[in-house]
Structure formats: C-alpha cells, structure tokens
C-alpha cells in the first residue's frame, strides 16, 4: 500500500506535473519516505531560489466586514507582526498555516455578480484543512452559501463578502 508521501512523490515525478523549467533536470529521489528537494529542482540557469508561497493578496472593499468574516467565521488569526502602515491602503494579514492571506482594502475590479456559482470555476485561493465536514457545519450555522466538489472529493467552495472564491480542501496531516 502506498502512503501519502510515496503517492505525492510519484505524482511529482510525472512529466505532466513538472513545469517546463523543471522538466530538464528533475531527478526523482526519495529518501526515508520524504521527497528529496533535488527531485523537483529547476535547471540552474533559471534557479532564482523559489522556496514556497509567502502570501496571497485578496481585495476587499470594507476591511471591517472582511475582518469579521475571516476572523469570526473562518477563525483565522491576525499576524500582528506584519506592519500595515508601510503601504498607502488599509489591510490585515492572516496566518494560514505558515503562509498568509493579505487582505487589501481597495476597490475590487472584479464584478460581484455574474460569477460562477461554484468557486472552483473562478479565480480562487485554496486552503488546506483537516475537516471539511466541520467547516460545512460552521458555514451552515453562519448562513453562508457554499458548493461541494462535484467529484465528491472532500472540498468545499465559498465566497467572502467581496465574492472572492475560497476553496478548502481536506488533507491528511
């Protein structure tokens, strides 16, 4: 039986998964059920040191309304160490694991109406969680609409007060 690390390593070795930058030099290597970072290295000519995702910026028209949603409904915690006075707009930083969401109070150029009902068919931010059914109950209690993944996988899609699509996918940790 293949464990989740082995399954991920197999997936990452597939040519269709590798970006064009990675396809030249990628050498699959697994050590102790952990994917060796050399297996997904990019060719040295183009290696500028990508180490991960730092944050995602999400536009909101009313910071207080969005703070309410992200803190009280989703339960995210503000990163108090991030300065908000270094930019010419209001905002807030939320921890999402070791990455962050940066809420930015600016007019949203995207229309609020006419967007796909299912957020997976729109630009979206995906957050890994442990229990989709628990989030479903939280959203039900708050009266927030959502859609489930059409394939039946443990994923739930909803929108914040500014119609930004959010996906929550259940992962084993």
N, C-alpha and C positions, 0 to 999 in steps of 0.2 A: 504494500500500500504506500502511496506517495504522500509525504507530509506536505504542509503548505509551503515550506521553504523550497523543497525539491520541485514542487509544482511551479512556483514562481521562477526558479532557476531555469526550468525547462521552457517556460514562456519567454523569458528574457533571451534565450538562445535562438529563438525562432527568427529567421531573417525578416519576416513581416513586422516584428516588433521593433527591431533596431532602426533608428533614424538613419538617413543617408550618411551622416557624419560618423556613425558608429559601425557601419557595415564593413568598412575596410579592415579594421584592426581587431574587432571584438574576438576575444579568445574565451570560450566558455570555461569556467573553472569554479568548482565548488569545493569548499574546504569545511568539514565539520557541519554540514547542512546549512552553511551560510554562503550566500552568493559572494564570491570574491569580487571586489570592486574592479579588478582588472578585466573582468569578463564583459563589462559594459563601458570600457574606456573608449574615448574618441581618439581619432588619429592625432598624433602630437602636433601636427601643423595647425589644427583647429582647436587644440585644448587650451581653453582660457580659464579652466578651473571651476566648472559648474559643480556645486555641492548639494543643491536642493532648492526647494521653493521656500522663499522667505515670507512673502505675504501676498494676498490678493486684495486689490482695491475695489471697493463696492461703493457706488454713488448713492447718496440719499438726499432727499430734499428737506427733511426735517430730522435733525440729529436726535432730538429728544424722543420722537416717535420710534426711530430706529433703535436707539439705546434700549427702550422699553422692550422691543421685540427680541433683540439679540441677548439681552441680559435676563429679562423676566420669563420669556417663553423658552428660548433655547438654552438658557443657563450659562452662557459664555461669560468669562471673566475678563475684565479690562486689564490690559498691560499698562500699569501706572508708570512704568519706566520710560515709555515712549513719549517724547515731547510732542505737544500739539501746537506749540507756539512758533514753530520754525517754518510753517507754511501759511500762505495767505487765505486759508479757509479753515472752518471748524471740522473736527473729526474725532475719531476714537479708534484705539487699537484693541482688538480682542485676541486672546490666546485661543488657538485651535491646535491642541497638541503642542508641538514645538514650533509651529508656524503661526501666522496671524492673519486676521482679516482687518483691513484698514477701512473703516467707514469714513467716507469723504462727503461732507455736506456741500454739494454743488448741484445745479440743475441737471437732471438726468436727460441725456439726449435721446434715449430710447422711448418709444411710445408706451404708455401704461395700458392701453387697450390694443386688442388685435394680436396679442402674443399667443403662442401655442398654449393650450391648457396644460399639457404635460411639459414640465420644465426641462426634461431631457432632450427636447426638440428645440431648445433655445440656448443662448449662452448661459452657462451656469457654473457655479462653484460647487465642488463635491467635497463633502466632509465625511471622513471615516468614523463610524461609531460602532459601539458594541451591541446595541439592541434596538433594532428598527421598531419592534412592537411597542417598546416603552415610549419612543418618540411619537409614534402614532397616537398613543393614548394622551400624551401631552398636547399634541396638536388638536385632537378631538375635544379635549377639555377647554382649550382656548378658543375653539370655534374657527380654527384656521384650516382652510381647504388644502388638500394635497392630492397627489396621484401616486399610485404604486407602480412599480416597474412592470411593464406589460409582459416581460418574460417570466415573471414570477420570482426573480432573484430578490433577495432582501434589500430593497432600496425604496426610498420614499422621496418624492419631489414636492417642494412647496415654494412659495414666493414670500419675500419680505414685504414690508409695507410699500416699497417702491417698485414692486413687481420684478425684483431681481430674483432669478431662479436659483434655488439651492437644492442640491441633491445630497442625500445622506445614505451612505452605503454601509451595510453591516460587514464588519471584518472580524476575523478571529485574531485575538492578541494573546 
